[in-house]
Amino acid sequence: MLTQIDMTRIPAYELGMEKGLEEGMERGMEKGMERGQITLLTRLLSYKFGTLSPMVTQRIDNARPEELATWGERVLSAKKLDEVFS
């Protein structure tokens, strides 16, 4: 049976759980979007320049979202793979 003290903690607990779930969902969405950027960039580079080396793939996998966006734009005008990353 819940005591008076226990009952006052329930709303705070529920609020904490809600906040935690929201933050978790937000992080999950961010990670999913980042994974999508990585997949798209890898596909575009492979299509344009052929099979990518493991070193290039690892560089893409470890990149920050800002780098992925920059490289994604450079792919459009690059004549060589090196131009994307320079």
N, CA, C and O atoms as a DFTB+ gen file, in Angstrom:
344 C
 N C O
     1  1       0.836      -1.169       0.000
     2  2       0.000       0.000       0.000
     3  2       0.889       1.242       0.000
     4  3       1.909       1.281       0.688
     5  1       0.498       2.257      -0.774
     6  2       1.284       3.483      -0.885
     7  2       1.041       4.405       0.298
     8  3      -0.097       4.613       0.718
     9  1       2.103       4.941       0.816
    10  2       1.975       5.939       1.874
    11  2       1.831       7.307       1.234
    12  3       1.962       7.442       0.017
    13  1       1.563       8.316       2.039
    14  2       1.420       9.683       1.528
    15  2       2.696      10.128       0.804
    16  3       2.617      10.764      -0.247
    17  1       3.846       9.806       1.345
    18  2       5.122      10.187       0.729
    19  2       5.279       9.507      -0.624
    20  3       5.689      10.149      -1.591
    21  1       4.964       8.235      -0.705
    22  2       5.069       7.511      -1.958
    23  2       4.174       8.126      -3.024
    24  3       4.580       8.223      -4.182
    25  1       2.988       8.535      -2.666
    26  2       2.038       9.087      -3.628
    27  2       2.515      10.430      -4.176
    28  3       2.210      10.763      -5.321
    29  1       3.248      11.200      -3.394
    30  2       3.731      12.485      -3.906
    31  2       4.909      12.300      -4.847
    32  3       5.217      13.202      -5.626
    33  1       5.555      11.186      -4.796
    34  2       6.704      10.921      -5.666
    35  2       6.285      10.389      -7.034
    36  3       7.044      10.512      -7.995
    37  1       5.132       9.821      -7.137
    38  2       4.694       9.217      -8.394
    39  2       4.665      10.224      -9.541
    40  3       5.214       9.918     -10.599
    41  1       4.061      11.404      -9.403
    42  2       4.061      12.337     -10.522
    43  2       5.474      12.743     -10.954
    44  3       5.738      12.862     -12.151
    45  1       6.371      12.955     -10.012
    46  2       7.748      13.309     -10.360
    47  2       8.416      12.159     -11.106
    48  3       9.150      12.375     -12.070
    49  1       8.158      10.952     -10.654
    50  2       8.708       9.770     -11.313
    51  2       8.181       9.673     -12.741
    52  3       8.944       9.431     -13.676
    53  1       6.876       9.863     -12.902
    54  2       6.272       9.802     -14.233
    55  2       6.821      10.899     -15.131
    56  3       7.088      10.664     -16.310
    57  1       6.994      12.102     -14.576
    58  2       7.551      13.210     -15.346
    59  2       8.976      12.880     -15.787
    60  3       9.361      13.139     -16.927
    61  1       9.746      12.308     -14.874
    62  2      11.112      11.903     -15.204
    63  2      11.145      10.848     -16.291
    64  3      11.984      10.896     -17.190
    65  1      10.237       9.903     -16.208
    66  2      10.154       8.855     -17.229
    67  2       9.778       9.442     -18.580
    68  3      10.365       9.080     -19.600
    69  1       8.802      10.347     -18.596
    70  2       8.389      10.988     -19.845
    71  2       9.544      11.745     -20.475
    72  3       9.795      11.633     -21.675
    73  1      10.245      12.519     -19.653
    74  2      11.371      13.299     -20.160
    75  2      12.453      12.375     -20.712
    76  3      13.022      12.639     -21.771
    77  1      12.729      11.302     -19.998
    78  2      13.724      10.336     -20.456
    79  2      13.334       9.696     -21.777
    80  3      14.174       9.518     -22.659
    81  1      12.067       9.352     -21.913
    82  2      11.589       8.763     -23.166
    83  2      11.696       9.753     -24.317
    84  3      12.112       9.386     -25.416
    85  1      11.322      11.005     -24.070
    86  2      11.407      12.029     -25.112
    87  2      12.846      12.233     -25.558
    88  3      13.126      12.308     -26.755
    89  1      13.761      12.322     -24.594
    90  2      15.172      12.506     -24.927
    91  2      15.712      11.302     -25.691
    92  3      16.482      11.457     -26.639
    93  1      15.312      10.120     -25.283
    94  2      15.741       8.911     -25.972
    95  2      15.230       8.857     -27.398
    96  3      15.959       8.472     -28.312
    97  1      13.973       9.244     -27.590
    98  2      13.407       9.259     -28.940
    99  2      14.117      10.292     -29.807
   100  3      14.392      10.043     -30.981
   101  1      14.412      11.447     -29.228
   102  2      15.095      12.501     -29.977
   103  2      16.491      12.042     -30.406
   104  3      16.895      12.239     -31.552
   105  1      17.215      11.434     -29.477
   106  2      18.550      10.923     -29.811
   107  2      18.463       9.837     -30.871
   108  3      19.293       9.782     -31.778
   109  1      17.473       8.986     -30.760
   110  2      17.291       7.929     -31.746
   111  2      17.004       8.484     -33.129
   112  3      17.515       7.977     -34.128
   113  1      16.191       9.518     -33.185
   114  2      15.891      10.145     -34.476
   115  2      17.141      10.794     -35.064
   116  3      17.392      10.689     -36.265
   117  1      17.924      11.466     -34.219
   118  2      19.160      12.087     -34.691
   119  2      20.121      11.034     -35.236
   120  3      20.719      11.221     -36.296
   121  1      20.266       9.930     -34.508
   122  2      21.148       8.854     -34.961
   123  2      20.637       8.244     -36.265
   124  3      21.426       7.911     -37.148
   125  1      19.329       8.101     -36.382
   126  2      18.751       7.562     -37.606
   127  2      18.986       8.474     -38.794
   128  3      19.279       8.006     -39.894
   129  1      18.858       9.772     -38.577
   130  2      19.111      10.729     -39.656
   131  2      20.586      10.710     -40.047
   132  3      20.919      10.763     -41.231
   133  1      21.460      10.635     -39.061
   134  2      22.897      10.569     -39.335
   135  2      23.228       9.303     -40.118
   136  3      24.015       9.340     -41.063
   137  1      22.628       8.188     -39.724
   138  2      22.859       6.927     -40.435
   139  2      22.374       7.039     -41.883
   140  3      22.996       6.495     -42.795
   141  1      21.261       7.747     -42.086
   142  2      20.754       7.966     -43.434
   143  2      21.711       8.792     -44.272
   144  3      21.907       8.510     -45.454
   145  1      22.313       9.823     -43.662
   146  2      23.304      10.642     -44.370
   147  2      24.506       9.789     -44.776
   148  3      25.002       9.892     -45.898
   149  1      24.959       8.960     -43.863
   150  2      26.107       8.093     -44.137
   151  2      25.793       7.143     -45.288
   152  3      26.604       6.967     -46.197
   153  1      24.628       6.541     -45.244
   154  2      24.226       5.600     -46.289
   155  2      24.120       6.287     -47.645
   156  3      24.611       5.769     -48.648
   157  1      23.484       7.446     -47.674
   158  2      23.324       8.166     -48.937
   159  2      24.668       8.603     -49.500
   160  3      24.927       8.419     -50.689
   161  1      25.528       9.179     -48.662
   162  2      26.840       9.620     -49.135
   163  2      27.652       8.440     -49.659
   164  3      28.293       8.542     -50.705
   165  1      27.627       7.342     -48.951
   166  2      28.361       6.149     -49.387
   167  2      27.848       5.659     -50.732
   168  3      28.638       5.296     -51.603
   169  1      26.555       5.646     -50.903
   170  2      25.971       5.197     -52.182
   171  2      26.328       6.138     -53.323
   172  3      26.672       5.690     -54.416
   173  1      26.247       7.446     -53.072
   174  2      26.584       8.420     -54.115
   175  2      28.049       8.311     -54.524
   176  3      28.375       8.319     -55.711
   177  1      28.926       8.208     -53.531
   178  2      30.354       8.092     -53.829
   179  2      30.659       6.800     -54.577
   180  3      31.446       6.807     -55.524
   181  1      30.054       5.705     -54.170
   182  2      30.263       4.421     -54.847
   183  2      29.761       4.476     -56.283
   184  3      30.408       3.961     -57.195
   185  1      28.628       5.091     -56.476
   186  2      28.056       5.204     -57.816
   187  2      28.949       6.045     -58.720
   188  3      29.163       5.706     -59.884
   189  1      29.465       7.138     -58.182
   190  2      30.253       8.076     -58.988
   191  2      31.703       7.634     -59.164
   192  3      32.273       7.822     -60.239
   193  1      32.311       7.049     -58.125
   194  2      33.742       6.761     -58.162
   195  2      34.090       5.277     -58.061
   196  3      35.270       4.925     -58.089
   197  1      33.115       4.421     -57.947
   198  2      33.386       2.991     -57.845
   199  2      33.524       2.545     -56.392
   200  3      33.186       3.277     -55.462
   201  1      34.022       1.345     -56.228
   202  2      34.157       0.754     -54.896
   203  2      35.028       1.627     -53.998
   204  3      36.107       2.066     -54.396
   205  1      34.550       1.870     -52.796
   206  2      35.280       2.698     -51.839
   207  2      36.206       1.832     -50.991
   208  3      35.875       0.700     -50.641
   209  1      37.359       2.381     -50.674
   210  2      38.302       1.658     -49.819
   211  2      37.760       1.616     -48.390
   212  3      36.946       2.454     -48.002
   213  1      38.214       0.641     -47.617
   214  2      37.794       0.592     -46.211
   215  2      38.158       1.875     -45.449
   216  3      37.438       2.284     -44.537
   217  1      39.275       2.506     -45.826
   218  2      39.690       3.736     -45.161
   219  2      38.676       4.862     -45.403
   220  3      38.352       5.616     -44.485
   221  1      38.180       4.971     -46.630
   222  2      37.181       5.995     -46.954
   223  2      35.870       5.688     -46.231
   224  3      35.244       6.586     -45.668
   225  1      35.466       4.444     -46.249
   226  2      34.233       4.046     -45.567
   227  2      34.313       4.343     -44.072
   228  3      33.347       4.825     -43.479
   229  1      35.453       4.058     -43.468
   230  2      35.631       4.331     -42.040
   231  2      35.599       5.834     -41.773
   232  3      35.033       6.280     -40.774
   233  1      36.204       6.610     -42.663
   234  2      36.191       8.073     -42.500
   235  2      34.759       8.601     -42.524
   236  3      34.399       9.466     -41.726
   237  1      33.960       8.088     -43.425
   238  2      32.554       8.500     -43.522
   239  2      31.792       8.073     -42.265
   240  3      31.031       8.857     -41.699
   241  1      32.000       6.837     -41.837
   242  2      31.301       6.324     -40.649
   243  2      31.627       7.110     -39.384
   244  3      30.797       7.201     -38.479
   245  1      32.824       7.676     -39.314
   246  2      33.260       8.407     -38.121
   247  2      33.055       9.915     -38.219
   248  3      33.409      10.648     -37.296
   249  1      32.493      10.379     -39.317
   250  2      32.349      11.820     -39.551
   251  2      31.238      12.436     -38.713
   252  3      30.276      11.771     -38.329
   253  1      31.401      13.716     -38.445
   254  2      30.352      14.499     -37.781
   255  2      29.284      14.855     -38.821
   256  3      29.577      14.883     -40.016
   257  1      28.065      15.123     -38.385
   258  2      26.990      15.468     -39.321
   259  2      27.337      16.647     -40.238
   260  3      26.945      16.659     -41.405
   261  1      28.071      17.637     -39.717
   262  2      28.448      18.795     -40.535
   263  2      29.377      18.373     -41.676
   264  3      29.260      18.872     -42.796
   265  1      30.297      17.455     -41.386
   266  2      31.205      16.959     -42.423
   267  2      30.425      16.188     -43.482
   268  3      30.664      16.349     -44.679
   269  1      29.503      15.361     -43.040
   270  2      28.699      14.588     -43.987
   271  2      27.942      15.507     -44.934
   272  3      27.862      15.237     -46.132
   273  1      27.386      16.590     -44.403
   274  2      26.645      17.543     -45.235
   275  2      27.569      18.214     -46.243
   276  3      27.213      18.359     -47.412
   277  1      28.744      18.619     -45.800
   278  2      29.711      19.263     -46.698
   279  2      30.142      18.310     -47.801
   280  3      30.156      18.682     -48.975
   281  1      30.489      17.096     -47.436
   282  2      30.916      16.114     -48.426
   283  2      29.786      15.783     -49.394
   284  3      30.024      15.573     -50.584
   285  1      28.571      15.738     -48.890
   286  2      27.424      15.470     -49.752
   287  2      27.254      16.536     -50.820
   288  3      26.887      16.230     -51.955
   289  1      27.518      17.785     -50.463
   290  2      27.447      18.876     -51.442
   291  2      28.602      18.789     -52.438
   292  3      28.407      19.008     -53.633
   293  1      29.781      18.475     -51.960
   294  2      30.962      18.404     -52.833
   295  2      30.873      17.273     -53.844
   296  3      31.452      17.365     -54.926
   297  1      30.163      16.219     -53.509
   298  2      30.028      15.081     -54.427
   299  2      29.447      15.532     -55.769
   300  3      29.764      14.963     -56.813
   301  1      28.610      16.539     -55.731
   302  2      27.939      16.993     -56.951
   303  2      28.903      17.544     -57.986
   304  3      28.691      17.366     -59.185
   305  1      29.965      18.215     -57.539
   306  2      30.884      18.848     -58.484
   307  2      32.251      18.176     -58.558
   308  3      33.056      18.534     -59.418
   309  1      32.532      17.231     -57.702
   310  2      33.853      16.597     -57.659
   311  2      34.104      15.740     -58.890
   312  3      33.238      14.991     -59.344
   313  1      35.318      15.875     -59.416
   314  2      35.746      15.033     -60.540
   315  2      36.515      13.813     -60.028
   316  3      36.558      12.767     -60.676
   317  1      37.119      13.975     -58.851
   318  2      37.889      12.898     -58.222
   319  2      37.420      12.739     -56.781
   320  3      36.931      13.687     -56.165
   321  1      37.574      11.549     -56.262
   322  2      37.163      11.260     -54.890
   323  2      37.861      12.179     -53.891
   324  3      37.243      12.629     -52.926
   325  1      39.141      12.459     -54.115
   326  2      39.895      13.324     -53.197
   327  2      39.274      14.711     -53.068
   328  3      39.377      15.335     -52.012
   329  1      38.638      15.196     -54.117
   330  2      38.028      16.533     -54.089
   331  2      36.863      16.601     -53.098
   332  3      36.554      17.672     -52.575
   333  1      36.239      15.499     -52.848
   334  2      35.118      15.467     -51.903
   335  2      35.615      15.746     -50.484
   336  3      34.952      16.440     -49.713
   337  1      36.768      15.211     -50.151
   338  2      37.279      15.287     -48.784
   339  2      38.298      16.398     -48.556
   340  3      38.774      16.572     -47.435
   341  1      38.640      17.152     -49.596
   342  2      39.649      18.216     -49.424
   343  2      39.047      19.516     -48.950
   344  3      39.766      20.497     -48.761
